Amino acid sequence: ATRPGRTPREVATHCPYCALQCGMTLREEDGNVSVLPRQFPTNRGGLCQKGWTSAELLTHPDRLTTPLVRDPASGELRPASWDAALDRIATGLRDIQQRHGRDAVAVFGGGGLTNEKAYALGKFARVTLGTRHIDYNGRFCMSSAAAAGMRAFGVDRGLPFPLSDLGQADTLLLVGANPAETMPPLVRWLTEQRQRGGKLIVVDPRATATARQADLHLQPLPGTDLAVANALLHIALTEGYVDGEYVTTRTTGFTDVRRTVAGWWPARAEALSGVPVADLEATARALGTAERAIILTARGAEQHAKGVDTVTAFVNLALALGLPGRPGSGYGCLTGQGNGQGGREHGQKADQLPGYRKIDDPVARAHVAQVWGVPADELPGPGVPAYQLLDSLGTADGPRALLVFGSNPVVSAPRAARIESRLRDLELLVVADFLLSETAALADVVLPTAQWAEEDGTMTNLEGRVLRRRALRPPPAGVRTDLTILTNLSTLLKGRAPSYRLVHRKGPLLTPDADGPEADPQAVFAELRRASAGGIADYAGISWERIDAADGVFWPCPRDDGPDSPRLFADGFATPDGRARFHPVEHRPAAEQVCAQYPLHFTTGRVLAQYQSGTQTRRVAALRQAAPDAFVELHPDLADRLGVADGEPVRVLSRRGEFQAPARLSPAIRPDTVFAPFHWGGAARANSVTNDAVDPVSGMPEFKICAVRVERAECS
Ligand code: SF4
């Protein structure tokens, strides 16, 4: 081994942020870590500003390096020993469960956790704590697309084909996706697609950086994408683009869909959405006449109380055109969080066990219980989706304690002030994080965790490609990995550590000051493989060695000596009869309508230089410089009516709360709609106003539309 600080040391790994999981090389020299781009199939040597600057947080002065415990006398968070912090947690959890039962404790995970952590967290909740209450922030990300994929295809994999297929599509339809800002290296595929003569069409209420590159931009009123999709299928039927043989031999249920879309003549869709008939027809023709066509959705289509049905409408369109399973064609979802895909496969979701198994399926329960060495009837049943869970905290019937790993719901949850108050009502809030996020600042105990460059593991990117995250160096003194923390807590609470292999040595890439056994992430992955075997997301044939030998391995991969699955659906779908399912879906209005008091539509989103709740990226100097503050995007005509100048502070008010930020005037947005990014907390927290209405199938909150009014800040 090389000696740190003397000889440069390098590891090939991936960016800690989004689901593109760009390949990068980390280089350590004289204690300094630098990021170098790395050729990898998804990013082909490209990195965005977030990836380039990701190493800055390893030595950031805000980094937590000691546990913090709230002092009951002063109410302040004070540094504490690991023994004291863990003992406070174990004593508190035991006491609460004795008084109120096992479900009085809840766990909240994150879509950035490695597969090993997501798996260990689900097992910790169900075996160590015995609670049914576990869910994660991925519920706020792509759960609507996941549910729509499951009911249409019998499987939920963001992209059922490699990203490189985008470059081959003759027509590419992006719905509510803005990769030019959220995943810039992905734009190389769009450029390649257009250089080959392909057509790019974007559906978005804003003229985003991506929409500005498109051949055609449809700019519907927020919340009307479903009607647009039904109208596109209506035109495809009328003009003869539907692939009758594909529909007959590979699908079921088209008759009901045909009946539903018959009522969506283009002029009706134009009246509702504002998208001109000519643009609807041009889009349907571009899709219907293309040899290869791909339809992709992202948060713009999905984060609605009708998100599952909206995605389903685009899946119906893709199926009717015969796209899924054809080379260079299909439907896919651009997953957002770094391990948004893997994070939903291994047991963090309230209704799932590892392998994407349903927790109420007796066969699934028996299989996982056998791997975990516990009786199947002792495994808890399904819990509730994220928002419902957060909204029940501290109430008479809800959990009294919450453990949060890798999430910041105080900023990222809808109706955030209400969730913040629920968190304050808890008897015990524990947050494991490497920075003092807004959620951690409310906690009774904060546990400092390792960062991505300090631990090994695997991630599953937006293509369903399982990748290796490799440690460059151990975490600093005083810091433990999430896996070690879960092992410590299991040992304290159950008198024994989890069943996967533990490492007793203090190896160079494990926590240097852990006083006890540590979970070996590779051993956790070995157990995850067994637990997933036979499930929808089958990792049984994927080993770390196999990932190392290639550019990742695509699931499902059931056998060591069998192939992996870069492309799905060529021979059939993952349904009992191998056919995809159409589902008729109808437009319905947003959960909240504009009115005289709240006359504007409000929608949220992301900016290039920030990521998710901003806990990390707001602390990186270059990113802070690029995107220092929140803003409220207003059309100049609207600003004129309100008497607001560019840069002036405005208040945005809804029935649930308000926030304040400078106005940014832009013709990119519709005059009836207001946009703000959600990366900031405090007085600039956009989620203070968002609606907590949720999709009845996926539990996805309606982040993308609610009713607001905007005032000059001094008008208060
Ligand atoms: Fe990281 Fe995503 Fe940027 Fe790639 S696009 S460098 S994965 S944040």
Residues whose N, C-alpha, C, O or C-beta is under 5 A from the ligand:
A	BS01	SF4	C15 Y17 C18 L20 Q21 C22 L47 C48 K50 G51 T182 M183 P184 P185
